[in-house]
Amino acid sequence: MFEKFKMHGDVSLNWQGKTLEINTTGPWNAEFFMHLHEQLIDMVRNQQITDFDVLLNIHGEALPTPDAQNAHIEFLKASSAKAVAVNLEHCVTRSMTQQVCDYVYPTAGLTHQCFNNKAQALNWLSTQSGE
């Protein structure tokens, strides 16, 4: 599928109740998304949680390569995530990253919203899950 290159990007994942908090730094390539997808699958399987929300905290240049973006869309279509709150507070490519998010998440069938800080993002997620 992809030619093997060095991974560009960094990620850490943590559960906060039924919200999966993802802290990530871009830019991202296809190898990063393959690593991310493996970690996401492991996190969900280990916790046995379905119907979860995602808090995505983006740092740096958060722009995927086109092949990585397309692979991520296909992965998300099979996900049990219900809503994604994107925190752009520390993203240096906010406008372009929001455009990417506004394409990726609806294409994958996910409800999403972008925010300028974590508190706003968490507040929105609480309205999506009914908590």
QUIJOLIN-V601215 format. One record per residue. N is the residue number from 0. RES is the residue in one small letter. SS is DSSP state (A for helix, B for strand, O for the rest). D_LAST is the distance of its C-alpha to the last C-alpha in whole Angstrom. Layout:
n,res,ss,d_last
N,RES,SS,D_LAST
N,RES,SS,D_LAST
//
This chain:
n,res,ss,d_last
0,m,O,40
1,f,O,40
2,e,O,43
3,k,O,42
4,f,O,42
5,k,O,41
6,m,O,37
7,h,O,36
8,g,O,32
9,d,B,30
10,v,B,27
11,s,B,25
12,l,B,22
13,n,B,19
14,w,B,16
15,q,B,13
16,g,O,11
17,k,O,11
18,t,B,11
19,l,B,15
20,e,B,17
21,i,B,20
22,n,B,23
23,t,B,26
24,t,B,29
25,g,B,31
26,p,B,33
27,w,B,33
28,n,O,35
29,a,A,35
30,e,A,36
31,f,A,32
32,f,A,30
33,m,A,32
34,h,A,31
35,l,A,28
36,h,A,27
37,e,A,29
38,q,A,27
39,l,A,23
40,i,A,25
41,d,A,26
42,m,A,22
43,v,A,20
44,r,A,23
45,n,A,23
46,q,A,20
47,q,O,20
48,i,O,16
49,t,O,16
50,d,O,13
51,f,B,12
52,d,B,12
53,v,B,14
54,l,B,15
55,l,B,19
56,n,B,21
57,i,B,24
58,h,B,27
59,g,B,31
60,e,B,32
61,a,B,30
62,l,B,32
63,p,B,32
64,t,O,36
65,p,A,36
66,d,A,36
67,a,A,33
68,q,A,31
69,n,A,32
70,a,A,32
71,h,A,28
72,i,A,27
73,e,A,29
74,f,A,27
75,l,A,23
76,k,A,24
77,a,O,24
78,s,O,21
79,s,O,18
80,a,B,16
81,k,B,14
82,a,B,13
83,v,B,15
84,a,B,15
85,v,B,19
86,n,B,20
87,l,B,23
88,e,B,24
89,h,B,27
90,c,B,28
91,v,O,31
92,t,O,31
93,r,A,28
94,s,A,30
95,m,A,31
96,t,A,28
97,q,A,26
98,q,A,28
99,v,A,28
100,c,A,24
101,d,A,25
102,y,A,27
103,v,A,26
104,y,A,22
105,p,A,23
106,t,A,26
107,a,O,24
108,g,O,22
109,l,O,19
110,t,B,16
111,h,B,17
112,q,B,17
113,c,B,20
114,f,B,19
115,n,O,22
116,n,O,20
117,k,A,17
118,a,A,15
119,q,A,15
120,a,A,14
121,l,A,11
122,n,A,10
123,w,A,10
124,l,A,9
125,s,A,5
126,t,A,7
127,q,A,8
128,s,A,6
129,g,O,4
130,e,O,0
//
